[in-house]
Structure formats: C-alpha cells, structure tokens
Amino acid sequence: MNDINITINYHSSFMLAEEIRDYCLTKKGVAESFPFDAETLVFKVGGKMFLLIPLEKQPAQFSAKAEPDYSVELRERFPQITGAYHMNKLHWNSVVCDGLKKDLILKMIDDSYDLVFKSLTKKMQSEVLNS
C-alpha cells in the first residue's frame, strides 16, 4: 500500500510540473530549453530566464524571480518558499508546490514573467509582443 501512495504522490507532482510548463508556454514569446543539464528546464522571455524547474525533484518545485519585498513576505508566510539555490536570493525564490494553492503558484509565475519582460529593452519587448 505504501508503494501506491508514493506512486500517486509522484504522479500528482509530475502533473503539476507539466501544468507549470504548459502555463509558461502560453505566455507571449516564451522559449524553453535545458541550458544547464538534462534535468533543469528553463523558461526565458527575450532571452532572459524567468523560471526554472528541476524535473528530478519531488514534490514539484521551481525557481522564479520576485520583487525583494514580496520575496520576504512570501518566505515569512510560506515555509515552502525560500531563497533559490545557486541564484541571487534577493531576487529569486525556490518554491516547493506541495501545499500551495494553484492561484498563488500562477501569480508567482506571472510576476516573474512580468519582472523579466519589463527589464527588456523597448525593442525586445516589441519583438516579443509581435511574435
């Protein structure tokens, strides 16, 4: 019976990673790649990273950019949200999805995408919007 629970938990986490991937790909101008290794899926807009998913991690998790003040607030409220490993912890959060509401996860993805998009040059923003 324990094996069944492990399989179910793994399956639901895997699906969440797929849902995150699918959601990211609906955003304008997003490209996905594996620039670091075969396990870390990276999403970029205008050539700049806005989200990373370590596919081997269970439960599903990701790293996303956030405003520094909002990062502090999130980290104080949710133990699943911490400074991202190997990233600038002032600007990047590591998020373990288990126990978080889908709306919050989607908001963090949206915020990360928006932060990176706004940092692009006007020319690059126009290219993304017209792609």
N, C-alpha and C positions, 0 to 999 in steps of 0.2 A: 504494500500500500504506500509506503514511503516513496518508492520509485515513481509511482503515478503522480504524487504531489509534486515531486521535483520536475517531472515532465510537464505538468500543467503550468507550473510557475515559469519554467523556461520558455514554454510556448507563448504564454501571455507577454513575457518580457520581449521576446523576439518580435511579436506582433507590434508592440509599442515602438520598437526601434524602426520597424517598417513604416508605421504610421508617421513617425517623425520624419523619416526620409521622404515619404510621399508628400507631406505637408511642405517641407522645404522646397521640393521641386515644383510646387505650384507658384512659388514666388518669382517675380519677374527677373530674368537674367541670371538665374542660379545655375551653377555648374557643380558637379560632384566629382571627386577624384580620391585617389589613395596616394598622396604625395610622400607620406612618411613611412608607411608599412602596409601590409595587406590586410590589417585589422582595423585601421583607423580611417573611417570615412569622413572626408572633409567637404564642407559646402562653402562655396565662395560666391560673392556677387562683385562684379567688376574686378575680378582677380584677387579680392581680399577675403580672408576667412571670416565667416560669421558663426559657424557651428562645426563641431567635431563629434563624431560618435565612435567610441571604441567598441566595435562589434562583438568582441570576445567577452565583454563584461556582462554579468548577470547579477542583479536585475539591470534592465536597460538604463543607460546613462548617457549624458552628453555634456559638452562644454560650450558655453555661449557667452558672448560679450554682454555687459550691462553697465549702466552708469554707476560710478563708485558708491554714491549714497544709497542707491537702490540695492546694490550688492550687499551692503552692510545690513540693510533692513531684511533682505531675504535670508541671509545667513543667521540672523538673530531669531527669525521666526521658524525656519525650517532646518532641522538637522541634516536633511538630505542635500542641502546646498552648501558648498564650501568653496574655497579658493581653488581654481583649476590647477591641476598638476602640470608642470612644465610650461605654464603660461603666466602672464602678468596678473597676479592675484587681485590687483586693484581693479582691473577691467574684465576679468574672465572668471566665471563661476563653473564649477563642476556640479552637475545636477543628477542625482540618483532618482529616477522616476517613480520608484516604488513608494506608494503612499501619497503622492502629489496629485492634485486634481488636474485633469486634462486642460482646463481653461488656463491654469497657471503655467503649465508647460508650453502651451501655444503662445501665451503672452510673452514668455521669456524668449521664445524663438523669434517672434515678431519684433521685439525690442532689439535683439541682437542684429537682425537683418537691417532694421531701420538705422541703427547706430552706424553700421558699416556703410550702408548706402549713402547716408548723409556725409560721410567722410570722403566720399569720392569726389573727383573734380566735376564741375558742371557738365563738361563734355562727356565724361564717362557716365554720369547719371543719365544724360540724354540718350547715349548709346544703349544703356540698359533698358530704359523705358521704351525705346523704339525697336527692341529686339524681338 
